[in-house]
Amino acid sequence: MKPRRDAIVALTAYDFSFARALDAAGVDLVLVGDSLGMVIQGHETTLPVTMDEMIYHCRCTAAGLERAVLMVDMPFMSHISPDEALRNAGRLMKEGGAQMVKLEGGREQSEVVRRLSENGIPVCAHLGLRPQSVHKLGGYRVQGREQDAAERMCQDALALQGAGADLLLLECVPSDLASRITGEVDVPVIGIGAGAGTDGQILVLHDMLGLTPGRIPRFVRNFMLDASSIQEALALYADAVREARFPAPEHGF
Ligand code: KIV
């Protein structure tokens, strides 16, 4: 899709019924995100989510998909070494039915990515705001605003691609930087809060359906406001991404 400049439409899902709805709406990539710790389990962060919980939700979601690619998050502390990562990613594929795993981290994850890739496991590397590092980052903040941080992120992206990453995800990154990274790497890049210059977009399902209480992040649009059903909201989102109407400049940094 990247060479054709076809925008990749992605959303999170955590169960059979929503997975079926996303598939029917033509979503290309479904992520069983560890955001389930917050939107399903009610935790403050994604940190408490376990491997067994990810596998359970992945299996539920896989049952609803016929067309979309199924990607699943490796939860906090599940990829602290290449061996541990391989064992856990293998479980997500064999027991959960995942087709790709996603892990948070920069070039320090290169050996992990290489081991997974060499064993036939497609990998997405998650850069920018990494929610599993929220306590280290000091909050949910835009990443890569300073020149040296921006350069580091570009180098991370290239290192991870070199190690075998098949996809990159940029979260809460200035739009200019996200466009630059998208242009510098060959693999597709999907963004959330990263502007319109990436190869695709992803949102947390509960955010775009207006189910998340409290302050809505700037990069989210509630598609239920213009829809009379969940199916219509999903179709509006898919069309808006494909026709480059979402994200608009006001959703970026
Ligand atoms: O866990 C998740 O849902 C994610 C998205 C924010 C992309 O990683």
Residues whose N, C-alpha, C, O or C-beta is under 5 A from the ligand:
A	BS01	KIV	T12 G33 D34 S35 I192 I202
